[in-house]
Amino acid sequence: MSDSELTDGHEERFDDTEFDDGMLEEELRQAAAILDPVPAELSRIAVEAHALHDVDARLAELTFDSLVDGIPVRGEEDPPRMLTFTAGEVTIDVEVGADGLIGQLLPPGPARIEVLSGPQATGSLHADDLGRFTGQAPQAGPFALRLLTGGDVVVTEWLRA
């Protein structure tokens, strides 16, 4: 069946020069906002994550998580969570338990560690000359660590406490 048969004998032509991509995009954006709006909590989290964006920071990748990679210990009801992050030559070992955070940096050395749980750091820890640090455990919800040593900035992946 031809186009002319579909239009009852009247031939219609589509002129793509009148088609406006920007107008269609805006109409689709408005329809999505009405039919499937972004939850307010998700928007807030996205804005906070963008506020934490640090262009010069290196991302420390999670290379070990005892919740995934660990072997259960018999008799231990609530074992601490063991995490290892790696960024190049820098390794951050962290134990998250009921008593708080305990960790060590490798190579060892003094550093400031910020505990992030939103757009602002919620705590600041200091690593000693051997790279050891302790502090309060992050509140429930996502958290990350930002390591500041000399001119180097390393940020860990975000995890739930």
SULURVEN-V799029 format. One record per pair of residues at least 12 apart in sequence whose ideal C-beta (glycine too) atoms are under 8 Angstrom apart, sorted by sequence separation. I is the first residue (numbers start at 1). J is the second residue. D is the distance in Angstrom with one decimal. If there is no record, write none. Layout:
# SULURVEN-V799029
{{I	J	D} {I	J	D}}
This chain:
# SULURVEN-V799029
{{70	82	6.5} {82	94	7.6} {83	95	7.7} {92	104	7.9} {93	105	8.0} {112	124	6.2} {113	125	4.3} {123	135	5.7} {144	156	5.0} {66	79	7.2} {82	95	5.6} {83	96	6.7} {92	105	5.8} {93	106	7.3} {112	125	7.3} {113	126	7.4} {123	136	6.0} {144	157	6.8} {66	80	7.9} {67	81	6.0} {81	95	7.1} {91	105	7.2} {92	106	7.9} {101	115	7.3} {112	126	5.8} {113	127	6.2} {144	158	4.7} {66	81	5.5} {80	95	4.7} {81	96	4.5} {90	105	7.0} {91	106	4.2} {111	126	7.5} {112	127	7.6} {123	138	7.8} {143	158	7.0} {144	159	7.3} {65	81	7.3} {66	82	4.0} {80	96	6.1} {81	97	7.1} {90	106	7.3} {110	126	7.3} {111	127	4.3} {122	138	7.0} {142	158	4.7} {143	159	6.4} {65	82	7.6} {66	83	7.4} {80	97	3.2} {90	107	7.6} {110	127	5.8} {122	139	7.3} {142	159	6.7} {143	160	7.6} {64	82	6.9} {65	83	5.7} {79	97	7.8} {80	98	7.7} {89	107	6.9} {109	127	7.3} {110	128	6.4} {142	160	5.7} {143	161	5.6} {64	83	6.7} {65	84	8.0} {78	97	7.9} {80	99	8.0} {110	129	5.7} {141	160	6.7} {64	84	3.9} {78	98	6.8} {109	129	6.6} {111	131	7.3} {113	133	5.6} {115	135	6.7} {140	160	7.7} {141	161	6.7} {62	83	6.6} {63	84	5.1} {108	129	7.0} {110	131	7.9} {115	136	7.8} {117	138	5.4} {140	161	5.7} {62	84	7.4} {63	85	6.8} {80	102	8.0} {105	127	5.4} {108	130	4.8} {109	131	5.7} {111	133	7.8} {113	135	7.7} {117	139	6.0} {127	149	7.9} {139	161	6.8} {62	85	5.8} {63	86	4.8} {104	127	7.7} {108	131	3.5} {115	138	5.5} {138	161	4.6} {61	85	6.5} {101	125	7.1} {103	127	7.8} {107	131	7.3} {108	132	7.9} {117	141	6.1} {137	161	6.3} {60	85	3.7} {61	86	5.7} {106	131	6.3} {117	142	6.8} {121	146	7.0} {60	86	6.2} {61	87	6.9} {104	130	7.4} {105	131	3.6} {117	143	4.8} {60	87	3.9} {104	131	4.9} {116	143	6.3} {59	87	6.4} {104	132	5.1} {105	133	7.6} {115	143	6.3} {116	144	4.5} {58	87	4.6} {103	132	7.3} {104	133	7.3} {116	145	7.0} {58	88	6.7} {60	90	6.8} {103	133	5.2} {115	145	6.3} {116	146	5.9} {102	133	7.7} {103	134	7.6} {114	145	7.0} {58	90	7.8} {60	92	5.9} {101	133	7.4} {102	134	5.2} {113	145	5.6} {114	146	4.3} {101	134	6.4} {113	146	7.0} {100	134	6.3} {101	135	4.8} {113	147	5.5} {114	148	7.1} {100	135	5.7} {101	136	7.0} {112	147	7.7} {113	148	7.5} {100	136	4.9} {101	137	5.8} {111	147	5.6} {112	148	4.6} {100	137	4.7} {101	138	7.6} {111	148	6.3} {112	149	7.5} {99	137	7.6} {111	149	3.8} {98	137	7.3} {110	149	7.2} {116	155	7.8} {97	137	6.9} {109	149	6.5} {96	137	5.7} {96	138	7.5} {105	147	7.0} {105	149	7.6} {94	145	7.1} {92	145	6.7} {92	147	6.5} {90	147	7.2} {85	145	7.6} {90	152	7.6} {92	154	7.4} {52	116	6.2} {90	154	5.5} {92	156	6.5} {96	161	6.4} {52	119	6.1} {87	154	4.8} {51	119	4.1} {48	118	5.3} {48	119	4.4} {85	156	4.6} {47	119	7.8} {85	157	7.0} {83	159	7.2} {60	145	7.9} {60	147	7.5} {57	146	7.1} {52	144	7.8} {54	146	7.3} {58	152	7.5} {60	154	5.1} {62	156	7.2} {65	159	7.7} {58	153	7.1} {59	154	7.7} {60	155	6.6} {62	157	4.9} {57	153	4.2} {58	154	5.0} {59	155	6.0} {60	156	4.5} {61	157	6.5} {56	153	5.6} {57	154	6.4} {58	155	7.4} {59	156	7.8} {60	157	7.0} {62	159	7.1} {57	155	4.5} {59	157	6.9} {54	153	6.0} {54	155	6.2}}
